[in-house]
Amino acid sequence: MSVTERPQAVTFKGNGVTLLGPEIQVGQAAPAFSLPNTDLAPVSLADFKNQVVLLTSVPSLDTPVCDLETRRFHEAVGALGQGVQLVTVSMDLPFAQKRWCGANGIDRVMTLSDYRDHAFGHAYGVYIKELGLLARAVFVIDGDGMVRYVEYVPEVTHEPQYDAALNTVKALLG
């Protein structure tokens, strides 16, 4: 099975990098995944059936922009109430994710790790070939598993378009 390569798909510190995997499109079924959470228990997309999922991928929670992004989405999702699940995926080990969440009082984000086989990165087209990290991206998935919003942040070191993603979540919540 060959993996789609998307050269120069985004930049990292101004340099073009190759993303492995397809470019996810609005209207398609979200690719399935199963990733370990901070307790090493498997979590799959199917676990969120009938919920809106705000799914983000970040290079590492231990970097300033990823920290800021995750905190900002954490705060925003907390104000939206029930029916939405914030999931952040990175290559950080589950133990590091748990430490980061605990140290920062983050309790409304489910952090999942793609460290084992990078299957999430390949399925969502966010695996950076040159760095072995995930690119910064945001996906909103409705309760039926359909992708309703996609943003591959053009420069990995920049923040995403928070309002656009959150407005999609709000519209899906009614």
N, C-alpha and C positions, 0 to 999 in steps of 0.2 A: 504494500500500500504506500503510495507516494503522498507526501505532505505538500500542500500548496505553499509556495514561498512568495511573499509579497515584498520584494526589495524596495527600500526607501519609503515604506508605508508610513512611517512616522520618523521623527528625529529624537535623538537623545543627546542633550547638550549641544544641539545644532548639527549633529552628524546623523545622516540617514542610516536607519537600521532596518533589518529584514524581519518581518513578522511571519511566523509559521502558522498555517491554518487558514481557513476561509474567512472572508470578511462577512460577518453576520449582518443580515438585513432586517429592517422592520418588516413585520408580517410573516416571518418564517417561524417555525417551531424552534424553541430554544433547545440547543443541544443538551442532552442528558449529561449529568456528571455525578460522581461520587467521590467525595474528598473527606479527609479526616478533619474533625474539629479540634479544639484545644485539649480535649480529653482522648484524642485519637479514635473517637467513634466516627463511623462513616455517616456522612450527610449527603443526600442526593437531592436533585432538583424536585423529584417527585414528593419529597417531604413537605413541600410548600404549596401543594395543590390547593386551589381556591384562595390563595393569598397573592397579593402583588409583591413581587420581589424586586428590590433595588439592588442590583448585583454590580459590584465594582471590582476591578482588578487593579492592583497597585504593585510597583516593584518591591517595596519593603516598608512595613509600618514604622521602622526605625529611621526613616528619612523625613526631613521637615515637611515636604509637600504631601506625602502620603499621610503623615500624622495629622496635618491640617485638614485634608480632605475627609479623612475618616471621622474626625471630631465634628466637622461641619455637617456631614450627612447624619451622624449619630444624633446631633441636636435637632435637626430638621425632622427626622423620622420620629423622634420622641414626641414631637408636637402633633403628629398626624394620627396618633391613636392606633387602634387595632386594625388588622387587615393588611398590614405591610410588614415585610421582613427585609432588613438590611443585611446583606451578605457581602463580606469583603474577602477576596481571594488574593493570596500572595505566595511567594516561594519561601517566606519565612517558615521556620519550623513551628509546629503547633505550640511547643513550649515557649518560644519567643513571643508568639501571638498572645498567649495567655498572660505572660508577664506584662506585655505592653498594655493590654486591656485593663489588667488589675492596677497597674501603676497610674493609669490615666482615668480611672473611674468609668470606663466604657462598658456598658452593660446591655445596650440595645443593638449591638453589632454581632453577628455571628461571623467569626473569622474562620476561614477554611484554608488549608495549605495544599498547594499543588507540587510539593517537593518530591513526591514519590516518582511519578512517571510523566509529569507535565501534560497529562491528558486534557486537563481543563484548558491550559494555554493553547494547545493545538486545536481543540474543538471550537474555541471562541476566537481563534485567530489573534491571540495576544502574546504568544511566546516570542520573545526577542532572541533570535538565533545567535547574535553576536555576544549577548550578555548572560543568557540563561536565566533571565528574569521575565516577569510579566510586564507588558506595556500598561499604561494607564488607560482604562476604558470604563464606560458606564453602560449598563444594559438595564432596561426595565422590562420585566416579564409579567404578563397578566396571570390571573388565576387558572387559566386554561393552558399555560405553558407557551403562549405566543409572545414573541419579541415585539414590544411596542415602542421602544426607544433604544437607539444605539449612538454612542459617541466614542470614537477612538481619538483620544486627545492627541492632536498633531505633534506636540512637543511633550515628551514624557515628563519633563521636569515642570510642566505647567499644570495648573488646576483645571478640572473639568468645568463644564457649563452647568453649575448647580441648579439654577432656576429652571432650565429646560427639562432636566431629568425629574426634578421635584414636581413640576407642573404636570408632567405625564402621569406621575404616581397619583397626584391629587385627582386628575380627571378619571383615572381608573377606579379610584375609591368612591367616586360619585360626589 
